[in-house]
Amino acid sequence: MARYTGALCRLCRREGMKLYLKGERCFSEKCPFDRRPFAPGQHGREKKKLTQYGLQLRAKQTMKRIYGVLEKQFRIYYERAAKQAGDTRENLVAQVERRLDNVVYRLGFAINRRTARQLVSHGHILVNGKKVDIPSYQVRPGDVISIKESSRGIQPIKQALELNKGRAVAPWLEVDYDQFTGKYVRNPKPEEVTDLPVNVQAIVEFYSR
């Protein structure tokens, strides 16, 4: 299973914005981006005006990094979105939002997508009552996501529930923390994903060149 293993904070610095890849740590004084809000490397402090291609590339890289997806998988998501009927932007957002690790994070069962990916890979998550250990599994509207009974007391899940209980979830989801279950109600629209600070149209233009 391919995944990025480098320093997460370097990704935020490279994109020039907080991507909140470490959950609550990103809101604390320990966040490296607050101390060094410039790109890593020898020339990181230099500010350059990006071309149209550069803006499209940065939008793509930012979206990939937010969802923890590598280039090959992200291109597959775009190709699927382009073939589907309707708005390619909306289809692309739905492709990444339907990932099981992302849904587990959105429901508040994990403090960040990286932890959600581990929970899924280690078999702690059920979909419609059956164990699914593939983080990229595509959840469908109506699917019920739950935490395996024997896993409800492990520290990462307890920590996430203590932090998120009482918070509102995304409008395309439903959650019952007392029952350790959530439901993927429908696919979101791009404008509903308010924590996605990228121009999705620029990504579509990048791949359709």
Backbone as a chain_set.jsonl record, in Angstrom:
{"seq": "MARYTGALCRLCRREGMKLYLKGERCFSEKCPFDRRPFAPGQHGREKKKLTQYGLQLRAKQTMKRIYGVLEKQFRIYYERAAKQAGDTRENLVAQVERRLDNVVYRLGFAINRRTARQLVSHGHILVNGKKVDIPSYQVRPGDVISIKESSRGIQPIKQALELNKGRAVAPWLEVDYDQFTGKYVRNPKPEEVTDLPVNVQAIVEFYSR", "coords": {"N": [[0.85, -1.189, 0.0], [0.917, 1.985, -1.104], [2.073, 5.022, 0.29], [2.563, 8.346, 1.565], [5.466, 9.024, 3.408], [6.977, 10.977, 4.489], [7.781, 14.087, 6.271], [4.935, 15.614, 7.53], [4.435, 18.303, 8.011], [6.062, 19.659, 6.25], [4.667, 19.505, 3.912], [2.515, 21.249, 4.289], [3.944, 23.65, 4.488], [5.048, 23.759, 1.947], [2.806, 24.181, 0.358], [2.005, 26.577, 1.299], [0.004, 27.008, 3.174], [-2.031, 25.971, 5.963], [-2.782, 22.596, 6.093], [-3.902, 20.997, 7.909], [-3.086, 18.386, 8.64], [-2.28, 17.038, 10.867], [-4.265, 17.097, 12.718], [-5.433, 18.208, 15.862], [-2.979, 19.233, 16.7], [-2.241, 21.039, 14.796], [-3.593, 23.293, 15.493], [-2.327, 24.18, 17.69], [0.361, 25.798, 19.592], [2.6, 24.489, 18.86], [2.718, 24.036, 16.196], [4.662, 23.76, 13.337], [4.302, 25.274, 11.032], [3.416, 27.79, 11.801], [5.698, 28.901, 12.83], [7.484, 28.788, 10.723], [6.369, 29.866, 8.069], [6.865, 29.393, 5.265], [8.032, 28.0, 2.156], [9.824, 24.858, 2.252], [13.399, 24.313, 1.998], [16.328, 25.723, 0.288], [15.634, 28.016, -1.177], [13.222, 28.724, -0.174], [12.143, 31.015, 1.035], [11.837, 32.835, -0.954], [9.567, 34.626, -2.947], [7.601, 33.849, -5.639], [5.861, 34.692, -8.61], [3.238, 32.79, -9.73], [2.637, 30.958, -12.734], [-0.205, 30.274, -14.922], [-0.254, 27.517, -15.274], [1.275, 26.807, -13.053], [-0.406, 27.562, -10.927], [-2.521, 25.781, -11.321], [-1.19, 23.36, -10.92], [-0.393, 23.579, -8.225], [-2.904, 23.625, -7.006], [-3.796, 21.032, -7.559], [-1.822, 19.496, -6.216], [-2.239, 20.328, -3.591], [-4.858, 19.396, -3.025], [-4.485, 16.626, -3.324], [-2.735, 16.151, -1.186], [-4.205, 16.88, 1.051], [-6.112, 14.834, 1.186], [-4.474, 12.662, 1.353], [-3.596, 11.17, -0.862], [-1.794, 9.579, -3.465], [-0.209, 10.374, -6.662], [-0.899, 8.572, -8.833], [-3.305, 7.31, -7.98], [-4.906, 9.548, -7.615], [-5.144, 10.561, -10.199], [-6.614, 8.523, -11.339], [-9.013, 8.897, -9.977], [-9.74, 11.363, -11.089], [-10.079, 10.628, -13.805], [-12.229, 8.85, -13.63], [-14.158, 10.633, -12.69], [-14.358, 12.38, -14.853], [-15.527, 10.779, -16.768], [-18.031, 10.268, -15.8], [-21.495, 11.247, -15.786], [-22.585, 14.665, -15.603], [-21.268, 17.384, -13.559], [-17.822, 17.611, -13.665], [-16.176, 18.614, -11.646], [-17.759, 18.34, -9.334], [-18.063, 15.585, -9.351], [-15.401, 14.764, -8.96], [-14.789, 15.728, -6.384], [-16.616, 14.181, -4.974], [-15.525, 11.636, -5.405], [-13.148, 11.594, -3.83], [-14.159, 12.264, -1.333], [-15.716, 10.079, -0.751], [-14.001, 8.108, -0.001], [-13.223, 5.599, 2.351], [-11.495, 6.037, 4.559], [-11.554, 8.819, 4.684], [-14.276, 9.289, 5.257], [-14.502, 8.107, 7.775], [-12.88, 9.866, 9.208], [-14.336, 12.284, 8.808], [-16.675, 11.682, 10.184], [-15.825, 11.896, 12.744], [-14.522, 9.885, 14.074], [-11.829, 9.666, 14.11], [-8.878, 11.625, 14.687], [-7.548, 12.753, 12.568], [-7.013, 12.332, 9.002], [-4.914, 10.606, 8.522], [-4.718, 9.008, 10.836], [-7.25, 7.87, 10.642], [-6.917, 6.336, 8.369], [-5.161, 4.374, 9.336], [-6.793, 3.156, 11.255], [-8.732, 1.978, 9.639], [-7.144, 0.253, 8.049], [-6.222, -1.509, 9.999], [-8.418, -2.944, 10.643], [-10.503, -1.989, 12.298], [-12.884, -0.86, 11.569], [-16.247, -1.083, 10.427], [-18.39, -1.617, 7.636], [-21.659, -1.45, 6.909], [-21.946, -3.49, 8.753], [-19.911, -5.277, 8.132], [-16.437, -6.068, 8.137], [-14.153, -3.83, 6.718], [-11.078, -3.301, 5.366], [-9.776, -1.59, 3.641], [-8.538, 1.451, 2.936], [-9.146, 3.108, 0.732], [-11.624, 2.298, -0.071], [-14.737, 2.794, -1.621], [-17.333, 4.432, -0.28], [-20.893, 4.25, -0.341], [-23.938, 6.147, -0.876], [-26.165, 5.785, 1.818], [-24.801, 3.771, 3.097], [-23.771, 2.348, 6.206], [-21.471, 3.181, 8.61], [-19.445, 1.9, 11.132], [-17.834, 1.443, 14.344], [-15.925, -1.326, 15.253], [-17.017, -3.448, 17.86], [-15.165, -4.476, 19.736], [-13.147, -2.671, 19.437], [-13.762, -0.217, 20.4], [-12.734, 0.909, 22.685], [-10.087, 1.598, 22.296], [-7.231, 3.79, 22.365], [-6.815, 5.829, 20.223], [-9.422, 6.084, 19.131], [-11.003, 6.685, 21.386], [-9.865, 9.13, 22.078], [-10.516, 10.697, 19.828], [-13.342, 10.667, 19.911], [-13.855, 11.935, 22.357], [-12.981, 14.443, 21.708], [-14.576, 15.203, 19.534], [-17.254, 14.732, 20.101], [-20.414, 16.107, 20.247], [-19.859, 18.043, 18.409], [-20.883, 19.386, 15.258], [-21.437, 17.412, 12.357], [-20.487, 16.976, 8.88], [-22.907, 18.073, 6.435], [-23.711, 16.036, 4.711], [-23.58, 13.73, 6.094], [-24.526, 11.524, 8.818], [-24.436, 10.945, 12.327], [-24.131, 8.889, 15.241], [-22.884, 9.035, 18.18], [-23.181, 7.67, 20.566], [-23.89, 5.135, 19.799], [-21.748, 4.495, 18.308], [-21.795, 4.722, 15.52], [-22.221, 5.781, 12.103], [-23.582, 7.408, 9.175], [-23.396, 7.526, 5.677], [-24.978, 9.731, 3.901], [-25.399, 11.081, 1.427], [-23.751, 12.217, -1.614], [-21.44, 14.924, -1.406], [-21.618, 18.417, -2.433], [-19.263, 20.509, -4.175], [-19.137, 23.152, -3.05], [-20.019, 22.713, -0.496], [-18.007, 21.51, 0.874], [-16.313, 23.01, 2.885], [-13.795, 23.13, 4.019], [-11.931, 22.71, 2.079], [-9.536, 24.188, 0.584], [-9.099, 24.821, -2.229], [-9.101, 25.482, -5.761], [-11.144, 23.657, -7.505], [-11.842, 23.581, -10.155], [-9.523, 24.407, -11.409], [-7.969, 22.146, -11.144], [-9.305, 20.336, -12.764], [-8.853, 21.594, -15.208], [-6.096, 21.311, -15.324], [-5.677, 18.527, -15.696], [-7.027, 18.167, -18.065], [-5.595, 19.276, -20.066]], "CA": [[0.0, 0.0, 0.0], [1.753, 3.171, -1.221], [1.642, 6.185, 1.059], [3.612, 9.318, 1.855], [6.064, 8.734, 4.715], [7.817, 12.094, 4.903], [7.277, 15.014, 7.289], [3.665, 16.199, 7.096], [4.457, 19.768, 8.089], [6.714, 20.163, 5.038], [3.636, 19.619, 2.876], [1.807, 22.512, 4.547], [4.845, 24.751, 4.151], [5.206, 23.803, 0.484], [1.598, 24.733, -0.25], [1.795, 27.919, 1.816], [-1.214, 27.067, 3.986], [-2.241, 24.832, 6.843], [-3.634, 21.545, 5.544], [-4.454, 20.331, 9.086], [-2.798, 16.961, 8.478], [-2.001, 16.443, 12.174], [-5.394, 17.282, 13.62], [-5.414, 19.271, 16.867], [-1.638, 19.822, 16.803], [-2.18, 22.162, 13.857], [-4.2, 24.451, 16.145], [-1.547, 24.492, 18.882], [1.56, 26.614, 19.421], [3.68, 23.625, 18.391], [2.631, 23.866, 14.742], [5.842, 24.32, 12.665], [3.93, 26.238, 9.985], [3.315, 29.107, 12.415], [7.061, 29.406, 13.034], [8.167, 28.914, 9.417], [5.31, 29.829, 7.05], [7.41, 29.523, 3.921], [8.353, 26.7, 1.571], [11.099, 24.293, 2.703], [14.482, 24.373, 1.019], [17.229, 26.87, 0.259], [14.988, 29.192, -1.764], [11.839, 28.715, 0.291], [11.649, 32.344, 1.417], [11.626, 33.643, -2.155], [8.194, 34.617, -3.441], [7.559, 33.886, -7.096], [4.528, 34.763, -9.184], [2.97, 31.538, -10.426], [1.95, 30.967, -14.024], [-1.487, 29.572, -14.879], [0.077, 26.107, -15.051], [1.726, 26.675, -11.67], [-1.587, 27.637, -10.063], [-3.249, 24.517, -11.484], [-0.379, 22.312, -10.296], [-0.473, 23.722, -6.773], [-4.253, 23.212, -6.597], [-3.809, 19.562, -7.597], [-0.966, 18.978, -5.148], [-2.885, 20.611, -2.308], [-5.991, 18.487, -2.839], [-3.905, 15.3, -3.11], [-2.116, 16.066, 0.129], [-5.256, 16.939, 2.056], [-6.758, 13.522, 1.293], [-3.469, 11.608, 1.512], [-3.634, 10.326, -2.058], [-0.661, 9.76, -4.356], [-0.568, 10.845, -8.007], [-1.556, 7.562, -9.666], [-4.68, 7.133, -7.527], [-5.643, 10.787, -7.831], [-5.459, 10.631, -11.629], [-7.716, 7.579, -11.56], [-10.225, 9.574, -9.512], [-10.125, 12.359, -12.089], [-10.566, 9.958, -15.018], [-13.574, 8.363, -13.326], [-15.04, 11.799, -12.589], [-14.563, 12.94, -16.192], [-16.382, 9.872, -17.541], [-19.378, 10.258, -15.237], [-22.382, 12.324, -16.21], [-22.661, 15.772, -14.664], [-20.147, 18.293, -13.351], [-16.595, 16.886, -13.323], [-15.705, 19.107, -10.341], [-18.568, 17.703, -8.298], [-17.741, 14.153, -9.363], [-14.066, 14.573, -8.391], [-14.901, 15.907, -4.938], [-17.315, 13.006, -4.452], [-14.61, 10.488, -5.441], [-12.23, 11.595, -2.679], [-14.935, 12.297, -0.101], [-16.293, 8.757, -0.532], [-12.998, 7.196, 0.541], [-13.614, 5.172, 3.696], [-10.697, 6.716, 5.582], [-12.052, 10.188, 4.796], [-15.582, 9.262, 5.917], [-14.224, 7.837, 9.196], [-12.407, 11.148, 9.757], [-15.44, 13.246, 8.792], [-17.64, 11.313, 11.223], [-15.258, 12.206, 14.05], [-13.992, 8.682, 14.706], [-10.369, 9.793, 14.108], [-8.527, 13.044, 14.793], [-7.105, 13.21, 11.253], [-7.173, 11.29, 7.973], [-3.819, 9.633, 8.661], [-5.15, 8.063, 11.866], [-8.401, 7.147, 10.089], [-6.375, 5.33, 7.444], [-4.631, 3.288, 10.152], [-7.92, 2.442, 11.866], [-9.339, 1.13, 8.603], [-6.175, -0.79, 7.673], [-6.076, -2.466, 11.096], [-9.652, -3.713, 10.792], [-11.364, -1.5, 13.383], [-14.067, -0.208, 10.995], [-17.223, -1.911, 9.723], [-19.312, -0.977, 6.694], [-22.873, -2.28, 6.871], [-21.74, -4.653, 9.619], [-18.823, -6.132, 7.673], [-15.129, -5.422, 8.228], [-13.506, -3.374, 5.484], [-9.754, -2.808, 5.75], [-9.199, -0.894, 2.491], [-8.807, 2.877, 3.142], [-9.693, 3.746, -0.465], [-12.954, 1.748, -0.35], [-15.694, 3.843, -1.951], [-18.596, 4.351, 0.443], [-22.041, 4.644, -1.16], [-25.049, 6.727, -0.1], [-26.946, 4.795, 2.55], [-23.922, 2.866, 3.846], [-23.61, 2.618, 7.638], [-20.093, 2.973, 9.049], [-19.426, 1.754, 12.583], [-16.585, 0.984, 14.961], [-16.049, -2.681, 15.768], [-17.286, -3.394, 19.289], [-13.948, -4.729, 20.511], [-12.178, -1.597, 19.192], [-14.301, 1.079, 20.845], [-11.989, 1.433, 23.827], [-8.682, 1.887, 22.006], [-6.921, 5.19, 22.632], [-7.087, 6.787, 19.132], [-10.856, 6.29, 18.975], [-11.462, 7.389, 22.584], [-9.39, 10.512, 21.973], [-11.299, 11.382, 18.797], [-14.718, 10.83, 20.365], [-13.856, 12.966, 23.404], [-12.754, 15.724, 21.058], [-15.588, 15.538, 18.527], [-18.623, 14.538, 20.564], [-21.103, 17.386, 20.394], [-19.614, 18.871, 17.231], [-21.702, 19.078, 14.088], [-20.731, 16.741, 11.265], [-20.801, 17.493, 7.545], [-24.344, 17.92, 6.148], [-24.006, 14.825, 3.941], [-23.368, 12.602, 6.985], [-25.25, 11.446, 10.082], [-23.62, 10.198, 13.279], [-24.66, 8.607, 16.574], [-21.691, 8.684, 18.937], [-23.528, 6.713, 21.616], [-23.922, 3.812, 19.175], [-20.499, 4.346, 17.541], [-22.169, 4.512, 14.124], [-22.478, 6.94, 11.263], [-24.191, 7.06, 7.901], [-23.08, 8.358, 4.522], [-26.326, 9.982, 3.384], [-25.367, 11.473, 0.016], [-22.493, 12.822, -2.043], [-21.427, 16.376, -1.166], [-21.334, 19.343, -3.519], [-17.975, 21.171, -3.891], [-19.268, 24.327, -2.187], [-20.309, 22.272, 0.868], [-16.752, 21.083, 1.504], [-15.768, 24.329, 3.193], [-12.399, 23.052, 4.448], [-11.122, 22.338, 0.921], [-9.132, 25.505, 0.099], [-8.519, 24.741, -3.568], [-9.971, 25.71, -6.906], [-11.266, 22.34, -8.133], [-11.874, 23.794, -11.599], [-8.121, 24.469, -11.865], [-7.499, 20.753, -11.222], [-9.928, 19.796, -13.981], [-8.134, 22.173, -16.34], [-4.738, 20.743, -15.332], [-5.698, 17.187, -16.273], [-7.654, 18.149, -19.387], [-4.747, 19.998, -21.023]], "C": [[0.887, 1.241, 0.0], [1.182, 4.313, -0.392], [2.835, 7.092, 1.301], [4.141, 9.083, 3.266], [6.952, 9.866, 5.215], [7.158, 12.951, 5.978], [6.022, 15.721, 6.782], [3.721, 17.721, 7.072], [5.171, 20.396, 6.889], [5.691, 20.348, 3.92], [2.852, 20.918, 3.049], [2.668, 23.695, 4.134], [5.012, 24.88, 2.641], [4.001, 24.435, -0.192], [1.263, 26.121, 0.287], [0.526, 28.086, 2.622], [-1.282, 25.853, 4.898], [-3.201, 23.857, 6.177], [-4.251, 20.709, 6.66], [-4.297, 18.808, 9.002], [-2.536, 16.267, 9.802], [-3.111, 16.693, 13.185], [-5.202, 18.444, 14.572], [-4.043, 19.932, 17.002], [-1.508, 21.048, 15.901], [-2.776, 23.438, 14.452], [-3.385, 24.922, 17.352], [-0.342, 25.36, 18.549], [2.729, 25.802, 18.863], [3.69, 23.456, 16.876], [3.828, 24.529, 14.047], [5.495, 25.372, 11.611], [3.846, 27.651, 10.555], [4.691, 29.742, 12.61], [7.79, 29.637, 11.713], [7.138, 28.826, 8.293], [5.823, 30.084, 5.641], [7.84, 28.145, 3.447], [9.688, 26.176, 2.09], [12.158, 24.411, 1.618], [15.23, 25.689, 1.029], [16.542, 28.148, -0.221], [13.542, 29.343, -1.303], [11.265, 30.079, 0.615], [11.355, 33.229, 0.212], [10.18, 33.507, -2.637], [8.196, 34.793, -4.953], [6.105, 33.928, -7.563], [4.298, 33.523, -10.033], [2.282, 31.776, -11.764], [0.601, 30.271, -13.87], [-1.272, 28.084, -14.615], [0.488, 25.881, -13.6], [0.57, 26.701, -10.692], [-2.388, 26.339, -10.114], [-2.509, 23.381, -10.787], [-0.476, 22.379, -8.773], [-1.847, 23.32, -6.252], [-4.342, 21.694, -6.544], [-3.014, 18.978, -6.433], [-1.611, 19.185, -3.779], [-4.01, 19.625, -2.038], [-5.504, 17.06, -2.587], [-3.416, 15.139, -1.678], [-3.144, 16.125, 1.247], [-5.863, 15.553, 2.271], [-5.77, 12.365, 1.405], [-3.423, 10.64, 0.353], [-2.411, 10.613, -2.92], [-1.14, 10.0, -5.792], [-1.348, 9.822, -8.828], [-3.02, 7.399, -9.281], [-5.505, 8.387, -7.795], [-6.023, 10.948, -9.299], [-6.605, 9.683, -11.97], [-9.033, 8.201, -11.116], [-10.692, 10.604, -10.536], [-10.718, 11.694, -13.333], [-11.966, 9.392, -14.812], [-14.569, 9.522, -13.322], [-15.366, 12.366, -13.961], [-15.514, 12.08, -17.024], [-17.824, 9.865, -17.041], [-20.194, 11.425, -15.781], [-22.374, 13.435, -15.162], [-21.376, 16.571, -14.593], [-18.912, 17.51, -12.9], [-16.048, 17.332, -11.969], [-16.439, 18.404, -9.199], [-18.25, 16.216, -8.198], [-16.39, 13.883, -8.715], [-14.081, 14.716, -6.876], [-15.576, 14.696, -4.305], [-16.392, 11.793, -4.406], [-13.72, 10.454, -4.203], [-12.994, 11.611, -1.353], [-15.528, 10.933, 0.233], [-15.269, 7.743, -0.042], [-13.361, 6.853, 1.983], [-12.802, 5.876, 4.767], [-11.162, 8.155, 5.772], [-13.387, 10.234, 5.532], [-15.408, 9.007, 7.414], [-13.744, 9.12, 9.879], [-13.543, 12.16, 9.856], [-16.467, 12.951, 9.89], [-17.125, 11.616, 12.628], [-14.717, 11.003, 14.79], [-12.464, 8.682, 14.753], [-10.025, 11.273, 14.109], [-7.99, 13.609, 13.488], [-7.208, 12.048, 10.267], [-6.084, 10.223, 8.078], [-4.182, 8.569, 9.696], [-6.323, 7.236, 11.37], [-7.943, 6.042, 9.141], [-5.845, 4.123, 8.218], [-5.756, 2.47, 10.776], [-8.574, 1.496, 10.864], [-8.413, -0.038, 8.275], [-6.05, -1.881, 8.725], [-7.383, -3.179, 11.441], [-10.592, -3.261, 11.897], [-12.713, -0.963, 12.883], [-14.937, -1.207, 10.238], [-18.042, -1.046, 8.776], [-20.492, -1.917, 6.508], [-22.674, -3.591, 7.637], [-20.613, -5.571, 9.222], [-17.509, -5.371, 7.71], [-14.613, -5.062, 6.844], [-12.17, -2.763, 5.888], [-9.017, -2.136, 4.595], [-9.519, 0.597, 2.621], [-9.46, 3.561, 1.943], [-11.068, 3.205, -0.862], [-13.946, 2.882, -0.554], [-17.041, 3.595, -1.267], [-19.717, 4.863, -0.454], [-23.112, 5.276, -0.283], [-25.908, 5.634, 0.532], [-26.108, 3.832, 3.36], [-23.789, 3.327, 5.301], [-22.193, 2.232, 8.044], [-20.081, 2.911, 10.569], [-18.056, 1.282, 13.056], [-16.823, -0.397, 15.54], [-16.13, -2.645, 17.289], [-16.014, -3.559, 20.121], [-12.909, -3.616, 20.366], [-12.598, -0.269, 19.8], [-13.535, 1.694, 22.011], [-10.548, 1.775, 23.534], [-8.452, 3.402, 22.027], [-7.208, 6.142, 21.463], [-8.57, 7.09, 18.954], [-11.421, 7.039, 20.176], [-11.083, 8.868, 22.511], [-10.232, 11.308, 20.972], [-12.727, 11.643, 19.264], [-14.826, 11.895, 21.454], [-13.74, 14.355, 22.792], [-13.94, 16.164, 20.206], [-17.033, 15.405, 18.989], [-19.274, 15.891, 20.829], [-20.875, 18.325, 19.222], [-20.521, 18.442, 16.081], [-20.853, 18.384, 13.027], [-21.159, 17.364, 9.943], [-22.262, 17.199, 7.199], [-24.699, 16.68, 5.331], [-23.805, 13.547, 4.781], [-24.318, 12.67, 8.177], [-24.405, 10.615, 11.038], [-24.36, 10.033, 14.596], [-23.478, 8.12, 17.409], [-21.979, 7.664, 20.032], [-23.538, 5.282, 21.083], [-22.671, 3.526, 18.345], [-20.782, 4.083, 16.058], [-22.358, 5.838, 13.401], [-23.038, 6.476, 9.94], [-23.761, 8.056, 6.828], [-24.384, 8.561, 3.759], [-26.326, 10.245, 1.878], [-23.986, 12.006, -0.329], [-22.545, 14.335, -1.812], [-21.24, 17.157, -2.459], [-20.046, 20.091, -3.17], [-18.083, 22.344, -2.923], [-19.583, 23.961, -0.736], [-19.046, 21.862, 1.624], [-15.95, 22.34, 1.81], [-14.313, 24.307, 3.639], [-11.485, 22.564, 3.322], [-10.694, 23.627, 0.218], [-8.474, 25.478, -1.278], [-9.586, 25.044, -4.614], [-10.056, 24.395, -7.688], [-11.309, 22.474, -9.657], [-10.464, 23.844, -12.169], [-7.556, 23.069, -12.002], [-8.037, 20.086, -12.467], [-9.188, 20.312, -15.209], [-6.717, 21.601, -16.45], [-4.732, 19.392, -16.048], [-6.272, 17.151, -17.698], [-6.838, 18.907, -20.431], [-4.467, 19.131, -22.247]], "O": [[1.544, 1.524, 1.001], [-0.027, 4.544, -0.373], [3.982, 6.65, 1.246], [3.362, 8.957, 4.211], [7.608, 9.733, 6.249], [6.115, 12.592, 6.524], [6.046, 16.353, 5.726], [3.118, 18.353, 6.205], [4.905, 21.549, 6.551], [5.832, 21.239, 3.082], [2.56, 21.606, 2.071], [2.182, 24.633, 3.503], [5.106, 25.99, 2.117], [4.141, 25.14, -1.192], [0.344, 26.773, -0.208], [0.017, 29.2, 2.744], [-0.657, 24.827, 4.627], [-4.292, 24.235, 5.75], [-5.041, 19.806, 6.388], [-5.235, 18.053, 9.255], [-2.564, 15.038, 9.87], [-2.907, 16.515, 14.386], [-4.848, 19.545, 14.148], [-3.968, 21.098, 17.388], [-0.76, 21.977, 16.204], [-2.498, 24.538, 13.973], [-3.711, 25.938, 17.966], [-0.057, 25.627, 17.382], [3.736, 26.371, 18.441], [4.579, 22.801, 16.332], [3.995, 25.744, 14.156], [6.3, 26.259, 11.329], [4.173, 28.614, 9.861], [4.834, 30.964, 12.561], [8.603, 30.552, 11.589], [7.052, 27.795, 7.626], [5.268, 30.906, 4.911], [7.995, 27.227, 4.252], [10.597, 26.966, 2.345], [11.831, 24.59, 0.444], [14.826, 26.647, 1.688], [16.835, 29.237, 0.274], [12.738, 30.006, -1.958], [10.06, 30.297, 0.494], [10.696, 34.26, 0.345], [9.644, 32.401, -2.719], [8.731, 35.771, -5.475], [5.234, 33.28, -6.982], [5.07, 33.237, -10.948], [1.455, 32.678, -11.904], [0.298, 29.736, -12.803], [-2.003, 27.467, -13.841], [0.098, 24.887, -12.986], [0.562, 25.94, -9.724], [-2.872, 25.855, -9.091], [-3.128, 22.536, -10.14], [-0.624, 21.352, -8.112], [-1.952, 22.737, -5.173], [-4.896, 21.132, -5.599], [-3.484, 18.071, -5.747], [-1.535, 18.314, -2.913], [-4.105, 19.078, -0.939], [-6.049, 16.362, -1.731], [-3.657, 14.114, -1.04], [-2.97, 15.484, 2.283], [-6.1, 15.145, 3.408], [-6.18, 11.212, 1.536], [-3.237, 9.438, 0.542], [-2.032, 11.772, -3.086], [-2.323, 9.849, -6.096], [-2.352, 10.166, -9.451], [-3.887, 7.355, -10.154], [-6.677, 8.293, -8.161], [-7.116, 11.425, -9.605], [-7.462, 10.005, -12.792], [-10.052, 8.056, -11.792], [-11.885, 10.711, -10.82], [-11.739, 12.143, -13.853], [-12.798, 9.446, -15.718], [-15.667, 9.42, -13.868], [-16.495, 12.784, -14.218], [-16.226, 12.595, -17.887], [-18.736, 9.495, -17.78], [-19.648, 12.453, -16.182], [-22.18, 13.174, -13.974], [-20.505, 16.453, -15.456], [-18.947, 16.827, -11.876], [-15.511, 16.514, -11.222], [-15.829, 17.939, -8.236], [-18.177, 15.658, -7.104], [-16.233, 12.893, -8.001], [-13.462, 13.924, -6.166], [-15.169, 14.235, -3.239], [-16.465, 11.0, -3.467], [-13.553, 9.398, -3.592], [-12.534, 11.041, -0.364], [-15.816, 10.663, 1.399], [-15.639, 6.62, 0.302], [-13.763, 7.73, 2.748], [-13.358, 6.279, 5.789], [-11.166, 8.661, 6.894], [-13.608, 11.128, 6.35], [-16.092, 9.624, 8.231], [-14.155, 9.421, 11.0], [-13.693, 12.823, 10.882], [-17.058, 13.871, 10.455], [-17.892, 11.598, 13.591], [-14.474, 11.072, 15.994], [-11.865, 7.798, 15.366], [-10.787, 12.09, 13.591], [-7.975, 14.827, 13.311], [-7.463, 10.911, 10.664], [-6.322, 9.06, 7.752], [-3.98, 7.377, 9.467], [-6.396, 6.037, 11.64], [-8.514, 4.952, 9.119], [-6.053, 2.981, 7.808], [-5.686, 1.241, 10.823], [-8.924, 0.363, 11.195], [-8.851, -1.188, 8.231], [-5.802, -3.041, 8.396], [-7.447, -3.929, 12.415], [-11.396, -4.055, 12.386], [-13.587, -0.647, 13.689], [-14.436, -2.06, 9.506], [-18.347, 0.108, 9.075], [-20.342, -3.035, 6.013], [-23.158, -4.648, 7.232], [-20.369, -6.565, 9.906], [-17.452, -4.191, 7.367], [-14.634, -5.877, 5.922], [-12.134, -1.812, 6.668], [-7.787, -2.112, 4.566], [-10.673, 0.982, 2.434], [-10.244, 4.494, 2.117], [-11.618, 3.615, -1.884], [-13.996, 3.821, 0.241], [-17.781, 2.679, -1.625], [-19.521, 5.796, -1.232], [-23.195, 4.984, 0.911], [-26.322, 4.685, -0.135], [-26.637, 3.138, 4.228], [-23.707, 4.521, 5.588], [-21.769, 1.094, 7.844], [-20.651, 3.783, 11.226], [-17.239, 0.792, 12.277], [-17.81, -0.618, 16.241], [-15.396, -1.896, 17.935], [-15.821, -2.847, 21.107], [-11.906, -3.607, 21.079], [-11.854, 0.708, 19.719], [-13.682, 2.885, 22.287], [-9.833, 2.209, 24.437], [-9.358, 4.186, 21.744], [-7.805, 7.194, 21.694], [-8.938, 8.226, 18.657], [-12.241, 7.941, 20.003], [-11.884, 9.743, 22.842], [-10.612, 12.449, 21.236], [-13.264, 12.727, 19.036], [-15.782, 12.67, 21.472], [-14.323, 15.318, 23.289], [-14.272, 17.348, 20.157], [-17.941, 15.915, 18.333], [-18.727, 16.718, 21.558], [-21.611, 19.297, 19.052], [-20.877, 17.27, 15.961], [-19.689, 18.731, 12.828], [-22.081, 18.179, 9.897], [-22.8, 16.178, 7.627], [-25.87, 16.308, 5.263], [-23.854, 12.435, 4.257], [-24.847, 13.732, 8.505], [-23.728, 9.679, 10.611], [-25.115, 10.909, 15.017], [-23.113, 6.946, 17.357], [-21.103, 6.874, 20.385], [-23.238, 4.336, 21.811], [-22.543, 2.455, 17.752], [-20.076, 3.302, 15.421], [-22.621, 6.872, 14.016], [-22.979, 5.29, 9.614], [-23.762, 9.267, 7.047], [-24.84, 7.662, 3.053], [-27.151, 9.699, 1.145], [-23.154, 12.22, 0.552], [-23.592, 14.953, -2.005], [-20.76, 16.619, -3.457], [-19.758, 20.29, -1.99], [-17.216, 22.519, -2.066], [-19.436, 24.794, 0.158], [-19.018, 21.867, 2.854], [-15.022, 22.69, 1.082], [-13.655, 25.347, 3.641], [-10.392, 22.062, 3.582], [-11.412, 24.115, -0.656], [-7.403, 26.056, -1.464], [-10.785, 24.886, -4.386], [-9.144, 24.06, -8.444], [-10.86, 21.576, -10.37], [-10.228, 23.378, -13.284], [-6.74, 22.822, -12.89], [-7.318, 19.357, -13.151], [-8.927, 19.555, -16.144], [-6.203, 21.429, -17.555], [-3.884, 19.143, -16.904], [-6.024, 16.203, -18.444], [-7.313, 19.156, -21.54], [-3.77, 19.564, -23.165]]}, "num_chains": 1, "name": "protein.A"}
